[in-house]
Amino acid sequence: MREIYNFSAGPSMLPKDVMKIAKNEFLNWKNSGVSVLEISHRSTIFMKMTEIIEKNIRKLLSISNDYKILFLHGGARGQFSAIPMNLLKNFYEETDYINTGYWSSHAAYEARKYSKTNIIDVIRMKNKKKCVLDMSDWMISDRSKYIHYCPNETIEGISIYEEPKFYGRTIVGDFSSTILSRRIKINNYSIIYASSQKNIGPSGITILIIKKELLCKSNKHTPSILDYSINYKNKSMFNTPSTFSWYMSGLVFDWIIKNGGIKQMEKNNFIKSKLLYNVIDNSNLYINNIHTNNRSNTNITFLLTQKSLNKKFLEESKKNGLLYLKGHSIYGGMRASIYNAMPIDGVKKLAKFMIKFEKRFS
Ligand SMILES: *Cc1c(COP(=O)(O)O)cnc(C)c1O
């Protein structure tokens, strides 16, 4: 079969090796005689699996015991609501939401229902490219209960690589499309959350890494299903979790460990994104509007200067086994999502295709 490369933004491609393991043990999981899809989340083998998964995440991200890890429902959008509901006591408290694009502004939209939300725009233009203000220039309020930001805007392909250093403040990060793609210092954050379908596994589970002392703070009006302390007390099994997604994510963590850990993922992602940005920067057909300091290593966006070629580009790339390159409708153009599972060879193939396409059609 011809090699197919899937550049979907999410749900996105999974490592082939992971899919093979899942396939092989689909009908008979760990000699239980049944599928992982068919057993209780409270069964000994499933509970054992969740313990190993937690250990592996701690190992991969060097997470200390000062943090707890929750596995939740509702995706990142669920957390857009859960965060203010858990961290605030009343509607009059202030929160700071750093605005860098689509996802961070949607997080702020939810927070406005529960707090006095300061929306802080940090996107500037430098040499006609979008860039993000340095954190030291963010106009955060002294009164805000927490500061929320999104280190990788998946739709526009804007990344913040700077680590937050706001001494004594509560920092919340939406890491949905960048978790496990590069090294981060967990201790710089109070809450990190990510839905699973970008760089973790299939959709269905949301990982929340939270400083222990924040667990006891929940507001009594918070619905139990969103309440962090209730979920923690119930080992993330207050209601029935998305067992298959949890299991698949565990296989992905094993795969990352086997393939050199996050350090190696970071290296690969740097190589992959550089390949594509090089093609874009040396071309008259492709442009990327993001300043080099803030270009994403996981979501590479580009517009075609000849808009009439968009359709052709998608048709031809598909014929070449390069799938789902169409950009998000609000941004237009193209987007290549190259999370950990995307092999370097897939990106090389796309880079070659882009060069050839430009020569042939523009
Ligand atoms: C995909 C994405 C979301 C939305 O995730 P859901 O699981 O669909 O709620 C939120 N934030 C970021 C940064 C994303 O990439």
The ligand as an SDF file (V2000), in Angstrom:
LIG
                    3D

 15 15  0  0  0  0  0  0  0  0999 V2000
   -8.5790   21.6640   19.8280 C   0  0  0  0  0  0  0  0  0  0  0  0
   -8.3580   22.6980   20.8420 C   0  0  0  0  0  0  0  0  0  0  0  0
   -9.3500   23.0320   21.7770 C   0  0  0  0  0  0  0  0  0  0  0  0
  -10.7230   22.3850   21.7790 C   0  0  0  0  0  0  0  0  0  0  0  0
  -10.6380   21.0890   22.2030 O   0  0  0  0  0  0  0  0  0  0  0  0
  -11.9720   20.2060   22.4450 P   0  0  0  0  0  0  0  0  0  0  0  0
  -11.4290   18.9310   22.9580 O   0  0  0  0  0  0  0  0  0  0  0  0
  -12.6670   20.1000   21.1330 O   0  0  0  0  0  0  0  0  0  0  0  0
  -12.7840   20.9450   23.4520 O   0  0  0  0  0  0  0  0  0  0  0  0
   -9.0540   24.0050   22.7080 C   0  0  0  0  0  0  0  0  0  0  0  0
   -7.8580   24.6090   22.7390 N   0  0  0  0  0  0  0  0  0  0  0  0
   -6.8840   24.3140   21.8550 C   0  0  0  0  0  0  0  0  0  0  0  0
   -5.5800   25.0160   21.9370 C   0  0  0  0  0  0  0  0  0  0  0  0
   -7.1100   23.3490   20.8780 C   0  0  0  0  0  0  0  0  0  0  0  0
   -6.1470   23.0480   20.0030 O   0  0  0  0  0  0  0  0  0  0  0  0
  1  2  1  0
  2  3  1  0
  2 14  2  0
  3  4  1  0
  3 10  2  0
  4  5  1  0
  5  6  1  0
  6  7  2  0
  6  8  1  0
  6  9  1  0
 10 11  1  0
 11 12  2  0
 12 13  1  0
 12 14  1  0
 14 15  1  0
M  END
$$$$
